[in-house]
Amino acid sequence: MKVHFIDADGRRIEAAGAAGETLLALGQACGMPLEGTCEGQMACSTCHVIVAAEWFARLPQASGDEEDMLDLAAGVARTSRLSCQIVLDETLDGLEVTIPPECRDMHR
């Protein structure tokens, strides 16, 4: 399935993911600045993305723990999510997310 990332410079990067893969893993594989310091344990907000409004309602609702971590994210928006908590499946083919300008991957 295809996912469209929009980086901080407005460039659109298309990536192909597999069902069951997290959005974080796919983003990292295609060079997006998604650090994922906690490796998907919801102990940080370094994988924060902004989901396009038309896709936001298609995602499972964020847990309370995810909402708490998003409170700490820089550049948070109404449709913000942690990419480690978005698991790709067929219903998300064509998903569009924006990487906030505040995102930095300190591993690079």
N, C-alpha and C positions, 0 to 999 in steps of 0.2 A: 504494500500500500504506500501511497505517496504522502509525504508531509512537506509543507512549505514553511521554511524558516525565513523570517525577515530580520536581517541583522541591524545593528545600530546605525549603519550607514544607509539603510533602506534597500539594500541588495536582497533579492529573493533567491534563496538557495533551495532547490528541490532535492529531497532525499527519499530513498526507498527503504521502508522498514518492514519488519516481519511481525505477524501476529504474536503477541506475548512479550514483545520487546518494549522496554520503557522509552518514553520520549527522550529522557536524559541520555540513555545509551546511544540512541540514534543521533541526537544532537552532537554528542562528543565525537562520534565516529565521522561526522561530516565537518568537524572543525569549529563548531559553535562554541562560544566562550561560556560554557556551562560547567562550572567547576565540580559541583556535586561532592563537596568535601566530605559529607557524612555517608556517602555511598548509598543513598536512598533510605536512610534510617529516619528521616524527618527531624534531624537535629541541627539543621542549618537552612538557609534559604538561598544558597549559591547556585541553585538550578532553576530559579524563578523565571517564568515566561509569562507573556500576556497572550492569552488565547483570543483569536478573532471572535467577535461578538456572535456571529452566526454559528460558531462551533461550540461555544461555551456551554449551552444547555444540553448538548449531546454527551457531555462528560458526566461520569458519576459525580455525585456531590462530594465536595472536599470534606475530609474528616475534621474534627475539632483540632487535632494536633497539627494538621496541615494549615488550617486557618491561623493558629497561633504562630507558626513559623512565617507565614506570609505577613503577619504584623511586623516582622523584623526586616522584611525585604525592602531594598531600595527601589524606588520607582514603581511601587505597587499600584495596580489599577483594579477596577471592578471585576475584570475577567482574568485576574492573575491566578496562576496555579504553580505548583512545584512540578517540574517536568519528571521528577523521579516517581511521581504518583500517577502519571498518565500512562496506562498500559495500552499499547496499540491493538486494535482489532479492526475488523472489516468496516465497522460503522464509522471509523475515523479516517477512511481513505480520502485524502484531499485536505486534511487538517492544516490550518494555518496558524502559526504562532510567531510572535515578535519577541526578539531578545531585547530586553530593556537596555538603554545606553549605559546604565550604571553597572552592568555585568562585566566582571573581569574574571579571567581564569588564571589564578596565581600559579597553577601548575606549568604554565607555558613560559 
